[in-house]
Each structure stands twice: as structure tokens, then as C-alpha cells.
Amino acid sequence: MFVNFAAEAVNTAVLAKGIMMGFGMIGPAIGIGLIGNAFMNAVGRNPEAAKYLGQILVIIAIIELMALLVFASVFIIK
């Protein structure tokens, strides 16, 4: 028996959106992890560096905004 692959073809747009979402979310996740790691190391070496927590949170919020832009762009692309 032959299988009709044309009838069960994977929608390439959905596949492309999934790949874009995956790669687009990896970058911000790595960035937030690296920033958190660097901040914890800085506070561990110099406890007075904890006063910069507000600035670190702003940087993390900007990185999260990039992730949200990727998430929104997946739904905008047709």
C-alpha cells in the first residue's frame, strides 16, 4: 500500500513558527541565566553589590520584552 503524503503533509508555516519560537526563546533564557549568575557571583564576592538589584531587574525586564516580542511575532506572521 502506498501512503498519500500530500494529504498528510506537515504545514510548513506551523513548523517554521515552532522553530522560530524555540530559537527565539533560547536566547533570552540564556541571557537571564547569565545575568543572574553574574549578579550572584558579584554579591558573593562583594555584599555591597546587592544594592544594584533594581538595575539588574530592569535589565532582566528588557530581556523578557525581547522574548515577548518573539512570542508576539509568531502570531503576526501568516
Residue pairs with C-beta under 8 A, 6 or more apart in sequence:
13 77
13 78
17 74
17 77
20 70
20 73
20 74
20 77
21 70
21 71
21 74
24 67
24 70
24 71
24 73
24 74
25 67
25 70
25 71
27 66
28 63
28 64
28 66
28 67
28 70
29 67
31 63
32 60
32 63
32 64
35 56
35 59
35 60
35 63
36 60
39 49
39 52
39 53
39 56
42 49
42 52
43 49
43 50
